[in-house]
Structures are given as C-alpha cells and as structure tokens.
Amino acid sequence: MTATVIIEQIYNTAPGTFIYKDNSGTEKSGSRYMTTDNFDGSLTTHPIPIPTADNGISGSYWITHCIDCTVAPDTYLKNLRYYQTWSVDPVTDWSLGSSVANAGRIGPGLYIGISSATVADAKILTQGFPSGSYEQAAGNEGTSGYYISNSANGYDYYTNCSAPASGGMVSITHFDSLGNAFMVQSGQIVGASTGRSYCIVTQVLVGSGATAGEKADKTATFVYSES
C-alpha cells in the first residue's frame, strides 16, 4: 500500500501541539514567520520589526515542522530531505535589508537549524531531531525571537553543534533544489507502520533597511523514498 504522509507544524509548550498543514482552512494554509509562537498562517499581527540601527537584526520566532506517516508503507519510508527553490536569494526576494556593521556576525536571511560541521555533510547526514526533542519558540513577543543558535536561549539540539559560520543555523540558500537538499533524516523514517519523522526548525532574520509588508509565498518541499 502507498503510504499517506502529511506535513505538520509544531507549536505550543512541549511536547507540542501538532497542526496538520493541509490547506483546508485559512489558518492551516502555510506557515508564517512572526514574533510570537502561533501556527495560524492567516494572522497579520506580530510582524517582524525592521531595526532602525545600521547594525540591527530582528528575528522571527523559530518554526518547527515534520512529516507524519498516517497510512503505513508496505516496507518503509527512508531518507527524508527538504529544500526550497528561490529565483533569487531570500534576502533579495523578500527585501530583508542588511547588517553592514555586523561584520563577522549573522545577517538577515532565512535560516535552518544544522548539526553538521559543514554544509556538504548536511546534505548526507541526519540534521533533524526527534519530535521528543521539540522546544517551544520564544523571545520578546512583538520584538524579536531568540536565534536558533543563541547559546543561552536557542534550540538546545543545535546550540552545542559545530555547525558552520553561526554554530547551529545556516542559510536555506544552500539547499535550493532536490540535488542540494537538506538531509532531515537519513535511513529509515518508519518501517511498515505509521509514525512521525525527525523535525526541522527554520527562522527569518530581518536587517535595517528592509522593506515592510507581506512577502510572497514560497514553497518548501519534503521528499523521501518509499518501498
């Protein structure tokens, strides 16, 4: 039997509330980056403020996603990967501004939690985490979320990793096609049974000079092998 798989967003206090992103209702259609922990993609409240200082950066609250196999495959699902296709990079496409004075520090963009030391390894080795390791997004509501990589308040699964550049998060632009996909879970996800995959966590950072307003929707893709 062909497996049935759905995409879920996780929010709320641990162990989390799992929301099926099935596009059947406005609040379930897509995910929105905002400065609060909420699954409702139709909200226009809690936008990410644009910093006024030249070296300022504001972040969304992070968002956690996974897939849930609700009808079992005949044998297994394996090698869950994730990517986003952009015609230009998110900083340009979404006009996320700049952080010229932040030399050597993380700048605006769309980021994903990473556990490997190199981007190359992130395409072949498991980068996601079990849903049991989920952490609720937090920050200063309406102002900025905590960075995934923040040593004090970040995502514990990633803050101690030897990831490239910013230690725990890297730009989604590295994973822009199926051939360059991010390896969420290498090997078997489920056998001939139902169950959830490992999870990913993503976040938007905005710099000074960004353009205000709602941004164009983008499609993220999960892909896996089935037998």
C-alpha positions as CSV (number, residue, x, y, z in Angstrom):
1,M,0.0,0.0,0.0
2,T,1.2,3.5,-0.8
3,A,1.9,5.5,2.3
4,T,0.0,8.6,3.2
5,V,2.1,11.4,4.6
6,I,1.1,14.8,5.9
7,I,3.2,17.9,6.9
8,E,2.8,19.2,10.4
9,Q,3.8,22.4,12.2
10,I,4.5,22.1,15.9
11,Y,3.8,24.9,18.4
12,N,2.9,25.5,22.0
13,T,4.6,24.2,25.1
14,A,6.5,20.8,24.9
15,P,5.7,18.1,23.9
16,G,3.9,20.5,21.5
17,T,0.6,20.7,19.5
18,F,0.8,19.2,16.1
19,I,-1.1,21.1,13.4
20,Y,-1.8,19.4,10.0
21,K,-0.9,21.9,7.3
22,D,-3.4,20.6,4.8
23,N,-4.6,23.9,3.1
24,S,-8.2,23.0,4.0
25,G,-8.6,26.2,6.1
26,T,-7.1,29.6,6.1
27,E,-5.3,29.2,9.4
28,K,-3.8,25.9,8.3
29,S,-2.7,27.1,4.9
30,G,1.1,27.6,5.0
31,S,3.3,28.8,7.8
32,R,4.1,32.4,8.6
33,Y,7.2,33.8,10.3
34,M,6.1,36.2,13.1
35,T,7.3,37.4,16.5
36,T,5.0,35.0,18.5
37,D,4.5,31.3,18.7
38,N,1.4,30.6,16.6
39,F,0.6,28.2,13.8
40,D,-2.1,30.5,12.1
41,G,-0.7,31.5,8.7
42,S,-3.6,33.9,8.2
43,L,-2.6,36.2,11.0
44,T,-1.2,39.7,10.3
45,T,-0.3,40.5,13.9
46,H,3.2,40.3,15.4
47,P,5.2,41.1,12.3
48,I,9.0,41.2,12.5
49,P,10.0,44.8,13.2
50,I,12.6,46.4,11.0
51,P,15.6,47.5,13.1
52,T,16.4,51.2,13.0
53,A,20.1,50.9,13.8
54,D,22.5,50.2,11.0
55,N,23.8,47.1,12.7
56,G,20.4,45.9,14.0
57,I,18.9,42.4,13.4
58,S,15.4,41.3,14.4
59,G,14.3,37.7,14.2
60,S,11.1,35.8,13.9
61,Y,10.2,33.1,16.4
62,W,11.5,29.8,15.0
63,I,9.1,27.4,13.3
64,T,9.2,23.6,13.7
65,H,8.0,21.2,11.0
66,C,7.9,17.4,10.5
67,I,6.0,14.9,8.5
68,D,3.6,12.3,9.9
69,C,3.0,9.0,8.1
70,T,-0.7,8.2,8.8
71,V,-1.0,5.3,6.4
72,A,1.9,2.8,6.6
73,P,4.0,1.9,3.6
74,D,4.4,-1.8,2.6
75,T,8.0,-1.9,3.8
76,Y,9.5,1.5,4.8
77,L,10.0,5.2,4.2
78,K,13.6,6.5,4.3
79,N,15.9,9.4,3.6
80,L,13.7,12.4,4.3
81,R,15.1,15.5,2.6
82,Y,14.0,19.2,2.5
83,Y,14.6,22.1,0.1
84,Q,13.3,25.5,-1.0
85,T,13.6,26.8,-4.5
86,W,14.2,30.6,-4.9
87,S,14.7,32.5,-8.2
88,V,17.0,34.8,-6.1
89,D,18.1,34.6,-2.5
90,P,15.6,35.3,0.3
91,V,17.4,38.5,1.4
92,T,16.8,40.0,-2.1
93,D,13.5,38.4,-2.9
94,W,11.9,39.3,0.5
95,S,13.9,42.6,0.8
96,L,15.2,41.7,4.3
97,G,17.7,44.5,4.5
98,S,21.3,44.4,5.5
99,S,23.7,44.4,8.5
100,V,26.8,46.0,7.1
101,A,28.1,46.9,10.6
102,N,27.7,43.3,11.8
103,A,30.9,42.1,10.2
104,G,31.5,38.6,11.3
105,R,28.1,38.2,12.7
106,I,25.0,36.6,11.3
107,G,23.0,38.8,9.0
108,P,19.4,38.9,7.5
109,G,18.1,35.8,5.7
110,L,16.1,32.6,6.1
111,Y,17.9,30.1,8.2
112,I,17.6,26.4,9.1
113,G,19.0,24.5,12.2
114,I,22.0,22.4,11.3
115,S,24.1,19.9,13.3
116,S,26.9,19.0,11.0
117,A,30.1,20.9,10.8
118,T,29.8,21.5,7.0
119,V,27.1,22.2,4.5
120,A,28.3,19.3,2.5
121,D,27.7,16.9,5.4
122,A,24.2,18.5,6.0
123,K,23.2,17.0,2.6
124,I,24.1,13.4,3.5
125,L,23.9,13.1,7.3
126,T,20.8,13.5,9.6
127,Q,20.3,17.1,10.6
128,G,16.8,16.9,12.1
129,F,15.8,15.9,15.6
130,P,13.2,13.6,17.1
131,S,9.9,15.2,17.9
132,G,10.5,14.3,21.5
133,S,13.3,17.0,21.5
134,Y,10.9,19.7,20.4
135,E,11.3,23.1,22.1
136,Q,8.7,25.9,22.0
137,A,9.8,29.1,20.2
138,A,10.4,32.1,22.5
139,G,11.7,35.6,22.5
140,N,10.4,39.1,23.2
141,E,6.9,38.9,21.8
142,G,6.3,41.5,19.1
143,T,10.0,42.5,19.0
144,S,12.3,39.5,18.2
145,G,12.6,35.8,18.6
146,Y,15.6,34.1,20.1
147,Y,18.1,32.9,17.5
148,I,18.2,29.1,16.9
149,S,22.0,29.4,17.6
150,N,21.8,31.5,20.7
151,S,23.9,29.9,23.4
152,A,21.6,30.9,26.2
153,N,18.1,30.8,24.7
154,G,18.5,28.9,21.4
155,Y,17.4,25.5,20.3
156,D,19.3,23.2,22.7
157,Y,19.6,20.5,20.0
158,Y,21.7,22.9,17.8
159,T,23.4,25.3,20.1
160,N,26.2,22.9,21.0
161,C,26.8,21.8,17.5
162,S,29.9,22.6,15.4
163,A,27.9,23.9,12.6
164,P,29.4,26.3,10.0
165,A,29.5,30.0,10.4
166,S,27.0,30.7,13.1
167,G,27.1,27.5,15.1
168,G,23.6,25.9,14.8
169,M,22.0,27.7,11.9
170,V,22.8,28.2,8.2
171,S,21.2,30.0,5.3
172,I,18.5,28.0,3.4
173,T,20.1,29.1,0.2
174,H,22.5,26.1,0.5
175,F,19.5,23.8,0.0
176,D,17.8,25.1,-3.1
177,S,17.0,22.0,-5.1
178,L,16.5,18.3,-4.9
179,G,20.1,17.8,-5.8
180,N,21.2,20.1,-2.9
181,A,18.5,19.0,-0.4
182,F,19.0,19.2,3.4
183,M,19.0,15.7,4.9
184,V,16.4,15.8,7.6
185,Q,16.6,12.1,8.5
186,S,19.0,9.6,6.8
187,G,17.9,6.0,6.7
188,Q,14.6,4.6,7.8
189,I,11.9,7.0,8.9
190,V,9.2,4.4,9.6
191,G,9.0,0.7,8.7
192,A,5.7,-0.9,7.8
193,S,4.0,1.3,10.3
194,T,2.8,4.8,11.0
195,G,4.7,7.5,12.8
196,R,6.5,10.9,12.7
197,S,9.8,11.8,11.1
198,Y,12.5,13.9,12.6
199,C,11.9,17.6,12.7
200,I,13.4,20.8,11.2
201,V,13.5,24.3,12.6
202,T,13.6,27.5,10.5
203,Q,13.7,31.2,11.2
204,V,13.8,34.6,9.4
205,L,16.1,37.4,10.4
206,V,15.5,41.0,9.2
207,G,18.1,43.7,9.0
208,S,18.0,47.5,8.9
209,G,16.8,48.9,5.6
210,A,14.3,46.1,5.0
211,T,11.1,46.8,3.1
212,A,8.0,46.5,5.2
213,G,4.9,44.5,4.1
214,E,3.7,41.0,3.4
215,K,6.1,38.9,1.4
216,A,5.4,36.5,-1.5
217,D,4.6,32.9,-0.5
218,K,7.3,30.3,-1.1
219,T,7.1,26.6,-1.4
220,A,9.1,24.3,0.7
221,T,9.4,20.6,-0.3
222,F,9.9,17.4,1.7
223,V,10.9,14.3,-0.3
224,Y,11.5,10.7,0.8
225,S,12.0,7.2,-0.7
226,E,9.3,4.6,-0.3
227,S,9.3,0.8,-0.7
